[in-house]
Amino acid sequence: MLKETIYASIGMLASIGYLNTKLTTRTAGGNSVTNQNNLLLRGDCKVGMGYNSSKFYTGLFATFSDTWFKQENTTARNTETNVFYHIFFGMRFNAPHLFKKKAKG
């Protein structure tokens, strides 16, 4: 019976995007405007496990996210790494009579 109530999951996601930057540098001699167009890459990995029964459910999910891009016309590479946790707990209740009636048609 325990095998039917415990669950685990893992998922991966890759994303690609476009980052346009317009930078204005103000100096005493005037303004200088530069533009950059960068390819933005992101990878996510999500791992979770939990318990699910007819009366309540609970679980924990962790997400690892990494985003990076190489700046145009430079050797600089920008990276941002984040880890998120999601802990949840819920209880199940019987549906109100009105919803049961509408669901039956």
Sequence and secondary structure as in RCSB ss.txt:
>XXXX:A:sequence
MLKETIYASIGMLASIGYLNTKLTTRTAGGNSVTNQNNLLLRGDCKVGMGYNSSKFYTGLFATFSDTWFKQENTT
ARNTETNVFYHIFFGMRFNAPHLFKKKAKG
>XXXX:A:secstr
 HHHHEEEEEEEEEEEEEEEEEEEEEETTEEEEEEEEEEEEEEEEEEEEEEE SSEEEEEEEEEEEEEEE TTSS
 EEEEEEEEEEEEEEE     HHHHHHHH 
